[in-house]
């Protein structure tokens, strides 16, 4: 309750000080002259007496207040000043109701917690934004203010509104970050978009500051062309100097947004001709730990240009294949039953997925079978393949089925003379070997 009363008293003092300060501007000619270069840049409209001013003038003439002077102001001027003060106070209370009502309408799809955070963030700035408009209107109707004073106050109100709009935009960006962390980080545990959120927040704040600064300078009549050209040249220079970095950052943004792989996934990148586990996805690089414990730091632009195989997402189950050669005279159905039964007994082979043994082709010296089985993690493919091949060999030998190997028949054609000499040589060699025996 005390805080509520204190806020109302503070508002009254601020508005009263702002309006009473208008009277001192008339006498502070030295200060106004020093600011004349700025105030002449954007002239303010001249105040035109309206029906209310005419009624106040009639009351002052009737009561004789126009003959009373206090602080260089007549009684009529003090009545107009008081009316402006009352109007600003009424506008403050009305603005609070309008802002709360508008926020409730536009945020009806948000839950109560998010809505309260948003109201606390932008409710007061929006209220003051409307109050400053009311204050500007109240100042404009004060006919006793000179054009210089009107221009100075008009520029002041404009700069305050620019500051408030920038502050509201800043708070909306903070609320967007708060909503992301509540909905994605705390509930779903997703943190892969953190670099993008941080980058966008910083870029957006810089962008808002530049726009507010440029609008303020233009309002004061200062030429911003040189600043715009300088910033443009600086942006082009930075873009050319950091071309590769920007390409990596854009690719990193696309990777984090599209999510072709996640931290912990087993992937194979064509550029590095190896597979590994993703350890970190940054805005510029991705870190992959290979199976032989080497960390490979890959720029995101390279990943974006190459083929990437994900062995984990969306399904970590992986099918492994090997080929078995059996003799021609083997019963294929029997061999298929033996291999299927043996494979399912191997540790690491998924029992809920069937192993397949298919006749692939009839080779030159054997029947070639393609053997498939499923494992639950690509990381174990080498170890499980070793156990499966060993089991296949033992099962075939146990069931008297040999493993076929290439057989080549060599046919020699010799002339009659060559045949005679070869036979004679073999007989002589046989005779010599017989003589050496005891």
C-alpha positions in Angstrom: 0.0 0.0 0.0 2.8 2.4 0.9 4.6 1.6 -2.4 1.4 2.3 -4.3 0.9 5.7 -2.6 4.6 6.5 -3.1 4.4 5.8 -6.8 1.3 8.1 -7.1 3.1 10.9 -5.2 6.2 10.5 -7.3 4.1 10.7 -10.5 2.5 13.9 -9.2 5.8 15.5 -8.4 7.4 14.5 -11.7 4.5 15.9 -13.8 4.3 19.0 -11.7 8.0 19.6 -12.0 7.8 19.1 -15.8 5.0 21.6 -16.2 6.3 24.2 -13.7 9.7 23.9 -15.4 8.0 25.3 -18.5 7.7 28.6 -16.7 11.4 28.8 -15.9 12.2 28.3 -19.6 10.8 31.7 -20.4 13.2 33.4 -18.0 16.2 31.2 -18.6 17.0 32.9 -21.9 20.7 32.1 -21.7 20.0 28.3 -21.5 17.6 28.5 -24.4 20.0 30.5 -26.5 22.7 27.8 -26.1 20.2 25.2 -27.2 18.8 27.2 -30.1 20.9 25.4 -32.7 19.2 22.1 -31.7 15.7 23.4 -31.2 15.5 25.2 -34.5 16.1 21.9 -36.3 12.6 20.6 -35.6 10.1 23.5 -35.0 7.1 22.7 -32.9 3.6 23.8 -33.9 2.4 27.0 -32.3 -0.2 26.6 -29.6 -3.7 27.7 -30.8 -6.3 28.6 -28.1 -9.3 26.2 -28.1 -12.7 26.2 -26.4 -11.2 25.2 -23.0 -8.7 28.0 -23.2 -11.4 30.5 -24.1 -13.5 29.3 -21.2 -10.5 29.7 -18.8 -9.9 33.2 -20.2 -13.5 34.2 -19.5 -13.3 32.8 -15.9 -10.1 34.7 -15.3 -11.5 37.9 -16.7 -14.7 37.5 -14.6 -12.8 36.7 -11.3 -10.0 39.1 -12.0 -7.3 36.4 -11.8 -5.8 37.7 -15.0 -4.6 40.7 -13.1 -2.7 38.5 -10.6 0.9 37.5 -11.4 3.1 34.9 -9.7 6.4 33.7 -11.0 6.0 35.8 -14.1 2.7 33.9 -14.9 -0.8 35.4 -14.7 -3.7 33.8 -13.0 -5.0 32.5 -16.3 -1.7 30.8 -17.0 -1.8 29.1 -13.6 -5.3 27.8 -14.3 -4.2 26.3 -17.7 -1.2 24.8 -16.0 -3.3 23.2 -13.3 -5.7 21.8 -16.0 -2.8 20.3 -17.9 -1.5 18.7 -14.7 -5.0 17.2 -14.0 -5.2 15.9 -17.6 -1.8 14.2 -17.3 -2.8 12.5 -14.0 -6.0 11.2 -15.5 -4.2 10.0 -18.6 -1.8 8.1 -16.3 -4.6 6.1 -14.6 -6.4 5.6 -17.9 -3.2 4.4 -19.6 -2.6 1.8 -16.9 -6.1 0.3 -17.5 -5.7 0.4 -21.3 -2.2 -1.2 -21.2 -3.3 -4.0 -18.9 -6.4 -4.7 -21.0 -4.4 -4.7 -24.3 -1.7 -7.0 -22.9 -4.4 -9.4 -21.6 -6.0 -9.6 -25.0 -2.8 -10.1 -27.0 -1.4 -12.7 -24.5 -4.5 -14.7 -23.9 -2.7 -17.8 -25.3 0.0 -17.6 -22.7 -0.2 -19.2 -19.3 -0.6 -17.0 -16.2 3.1 -17.2 -15.2 4.3 -16.0 -18.6 1.6 -13.3 -18.7 2.6 -11.9 -15.3 6.2 -11.8 -16.4 5.4 -10.0 -19.6 3.1 -7.4 -17.8 5.9 -6.8 -15.2 8.4 -6.3 -18.0 6.5 -3.9 -20.4 3.5 -2.7 -18.5 5.1 0.3 -16.9 7.1 1.4 -20.0 4.0 1.3 -22.1 2.1 3.3 -19.5 4.8 6.0 -19.4 4.8 6.0 -23.2 1.1 7.0 -23.3 1.7 9.4 -20.4 4.4 11.2 -22.3 2.0 11.7 -25.3 -0.6 13.1 -22.8 2.2 15.4 -21.4 3.1 16.5 -24.9 -0.5 17.5 -25.6 -0.8 19.2 -22.2 2.3 21.2 -22.9 1.2 22.1 -26.4 -2.0 23.8 -25.2 0.0 26.2 -22.9 -0.2 29.3 -25.0 2.2 31.3 -22.8 5.2 29.1 -23.8 7.3 30.5 -26.6 8.1 28.6 -29.8 11.6 27.8 -28.5 10.3 26.3 -25.3 7.7 24.3 -27.2 10.3 23.0 -29.6 12.7 22.1 -26.8 10.0 20.3 -24.9 8.7 18.6 -28.0 12.2 17.2 -28.8 12.6 16.1 -25.1 9.3 14.2 -25.2 10.3 12.6 -28.6 13.6 11.5 -27.2 12.0 10.0 -24.1 9.5 8.1 -26.3 12.3 6.8 -28.5 14.1 5.7 -25.3 10.9 4.0 -24.0 10.3 2.2 -27.3 13.9 0.9 -27.3 13.5 -0.2 -23.7 10.2 -2.0 -24.5 11.8 -3.8 -27.5 14.7 -4.8 -25.2 12.3 -6.2 -22.7 10.4 -8.1 -25.4 13.6 -9.7 -26.5 14.4 -10.7 -22.9 10.9 -12.2 -22.6 11.4 -14.2 -25.7 14.6 -15.6 -24.2 12.8 -16.3 -20.9 10.0 -18.1 -22.8 12.6 -20.3 -24.7 14.4 -21.3 -21.6 11.1 -22.1 -19.8 9.5 -24.1 -22.6 12.6 -25.8 -24.2 15.4 -25.9 -21.7 13.6 -26.5 -18.4 10.8 -28.7 -19.7 12.3 -30.5 -22.7 16.0 -30.2 -21.7 17.0 -28.9 -25.2 20.0 -26.6 -25.1 21.3 -26.9 -28.6 19.8 -23.6 -29.6 21.5 -21.6 -26.9 24.2 -20.2 -29.2 21.6 -19.0 -31.7 19.5 -17.4 -29.0 22.5 -15.6 -27.5 23.7 -14.4 -30.9 20.2 -13.1 -31.9 19.7 -11.3 -28.6 23.0 -9.5 -29.0 22.5 -8.6 -32.6 18.9 -7.4 -31.9 20.0 -5.2 -29.0 22.8 -3.6 -31.2 20.3 -3.1 -34.0 17.8 -1.4 -31.7 20.5 0.8 -30.2 21.6 1.9 -33.7 18.1 2.6 -34.9 17.3 4.6 -31.7 20.5 6.6 -32.1 19.9 7.4 -35.7 16.3 8.5 -35.1 17.4 10.7 -32.3 20.1 12.4 -34.4 17.6 13.0 -37.2 15.1 14.5 -34.8 17.7 16.9 -33.6 18.5 18.0 -37.1 21.9 16.4 -37.4 23.0 14.8 -40.6 23.2 11.0 -40.3 24.3 10.3 -43.9 28.0 10.3 -43.0 27.3 7.9 -40.1 25.2 5.6 -42.4 28.0 5.5 -45.0 30.6 4.8 -42.4 28.7 2.0 -40.9 28.0 0.6 -44.4 31.6 0.6 -45.4 32.6 -0.9 -42.0 30.0 -3.7 -42.5 31.2 -4.5 -46.0 34.8 -4.7 -44.7 33.9 -6.9 -41.9 31.8 -9.2 -44.2 34.7 -9.6 -46.6 37.3 -10.2 -43.8 35.1 -12.7 -42.0 33.6 -14.4 -45.0 34.6 -17.9 -43.9 33.5 -17.2 -40.3 30.1 -16.0 -41.5 29.8 -19.1 -43.7 30.5 -21.3 -40.7 28.1 -19.3 -38.5 25.3 -19.6 -41.1 25.9 -23.3 -41.5 25.9 -23.7 -37.7 22.6 -21.9 -37.5 21.1 -24.2 -40.1 22.5 -27.3 -38.3 21.0 -26.1 -35.0 17.7 -25.3 -36.6 17.3 -28.3 -38.9 18.9 -30.7 -36.3 20.3 -33.4 -38.7 22.2 -34.7 -35.7 22.4 -34.0 -32.0 25.0 -34.2 -29.3 25.7 -37.9 -28.6 24.8 -39.1 -32.0 27.1 -41.4 -33.9 27.7 -39.8 -37.3 30.0 -40.2 -40.3 31.1 -37.1 -42.3 32.2 -37.7 -45.8 34.9 -35.0 -45.6 36.7 -36.8 -42.7 36.1 -40.3 -44.0 35.5 -41.6 -40.5 32.7 -41.9 -38.0 32.5 -40.7 -34.4 30.3 -39.4 -31.6 29.2 -35.7 -31.7 30.4 -34.0 -28.6 29.5 -30.4 -29.2 27.7 -28.3 -31.8 28.8 -24.8 -31.8 27.9 -21.8 -33.9 31.1 -22.1 -35.9 32.4 -25.7 -35.5 31.3 -29.1 -34.5 33.4 -31.4 -32.4 33.4 -35.2 -33.2 35.2 -37.8 -31.1 36.2 -40.7 -33.4 36.3 -44.4 -32.3 40.1 -44.2 -31.8 39.6 -41.3 -29.3 40.6 -38.5 -31.6 38.7 -35.3 -31.4 38.0 -33.8 -34.9 37.0 -30.1 -35.0 35.0 -29.7 -38.2 33.9 -26.3 -39.5 30.2 -26.2 -39.9 30.5 -25.0 -43.6 32.3 -28.2 -44.4 29.5 -30.3 -42.8 27.0 -28.3 -44.7 28.7 -29.2 -48.0 29.3 -32.9 -47.4 27.2 -36.0 -46.9 26.5 -36.8 -43.3 25.3 -40.3 -42.2 23.6 -40.4 -38.8 23.8 -43.9 -37.2 21.8 -42.9 -34.1 18.9 -40.6 -35.1 16.0 -41.2 -35.7 16.5 -44.9 -34.9 19.7 -46.2 -33.2 19.2 -49.8 -34.4 21.7 -50.7 -37.1 21.7 -53.6 -39.6 25.0 -55.4 -40.1 25.9 -57.6 -43.0 28.5 -60.2 -43.9 28.8 -62.8 -46.6 29.4 -66.6 -46.2 30.6 -69.0 -48.9 29.4 -72.6 -48.7 30.0 -75.6 -51.0 27.7 -76.4 -54.0 26.4 -79.6 -52.4 25.2 -77.9 -49.2 21.5 -77.9 -48.5 20.7 -74.1 -48.5 17.6 -74.5 -46.2 19.6 -76.4 -43.6 22.4 -73.9 -43.8 19.9 -71.0 -43.4 18.4 -72.6 -40.3 21.8 -73.2 -38.7 23.0 -69.7 -39.3 19.8 -68.0 -38.1 19.7 -70.0 -34.9 23.4 -69.4 -34.2 23.2 -65.6 -34.8 20.4 -65.0 -32.4 22.5 -66.6 -29.6 25.3 -64.0 -30.0 25.5 -61.4 -27.3 24.6 -57.9 -28.7 22.3 -59.1 -31.5 18.8 -57.8 -31.1 16.5 -60.8 -30.4 13.3 -58.9 -31.4 14.5 -58.4 -34.9 14.9 -61.3 -37.3 18.2 -62.3 -38.7 18.1 -62.9 -42.5 20.1 -65.4 -44.5 19.6 -64.9 -48.3 21.2 -66.7 -51.2 23.0 -63.9 -53.0 24.6 -65.7 -56.0 26.2 -68.8 -57.3 29.9 -68.0 -57.5 32.7 -69.7 -59.4 33.5 -72.0 -56.6 30.8 -71.6 -53.9 27.2 -70.5 -53.1 27.4 -67.0 -51.6 25.0 -66.2 -48.8 24.2 -62.7 -47.4 23.7 -62.7 -43.7 22.0 -59.8 -41.9 21.4 -59.1 -38.2 20.5 -56.1 -36.1 22.3 -54.4 -33.3 21.2 -51.7 -30.9 24.2 -49.3 -31.1 26.5 -48.5 -33.9 29.4 -48.1 -31.5 29.5 -51.9 -30.9 29.4 -52.9 -34.6 33.0 -54.1 -34.8 32.9 -56.2 -31.6 29.5 -57.8 -32.5 30.6 -58.5 -36.1 33.6 -60.4 -34.7 31.5 -62.5 -32.4 29.0 -63.3 -35.1 31.6 -64.4 -37.7 33.2 -66.6 -35.1 29.8 -68.2 -34.2 29.0 -68.7 -37.9 32.2 -70.6 -38.5 31.8 -72.8 -35.4 28.2 -73.6 -36.3 28.9 -74.6 -39.8 31.9 -76.8 -38.8 29.8 -78.4 -36.0 27.1 -79.4 -38.6 29.7 -80.8 -41.0 29.3 -77.9 -43.5 32.7 -76.7 -44.7 33.5 -73.2 -45.8 34.2 -73.1 -49.5 37.3 -71.7 -50.9 38.4 -70.9 -54.4 39.4 -74.1 -56.5 41.3 -73.8 -59.8 41.9 -76.7 -62.2 45.1 -76.5 -64.2 45.2 -78.4 -67.5 48.6 -78.7 -69.3 48.9 -79.6 -73.0 52.3 -80.8 -74.1 53.8 -81.9 -77.4 55.0 -85.6 -78.0 58.7 -84.7 -77.7 58.2 -82.8 -74.5 56.2 -85.7 -73.1 59.0 -88.2 -74.0 61.7 -86.0 -72.3 59.6 -85.5 -69.2 58.8 -89.2 -68.9 62.5 -90.1 -69.4 63.6 -87.5 -66.8 61.1 -88.8 -64.2 62.3 -92.4 -64.8 65.9 -91.4 -64.3 65.0 -89.6 -61.1 63.1 -92.6 -59.9 66.1 -94.9 -60.6 68.5 -92.7 -58.8 66.4 -92.5 -55.8 66.1 -96.4 -55.7 69.9 -96.8 -55.8 70.3 -94.6 -52.7 68.1 -96.9 -50.7 70.0 -99.6 -48.7 
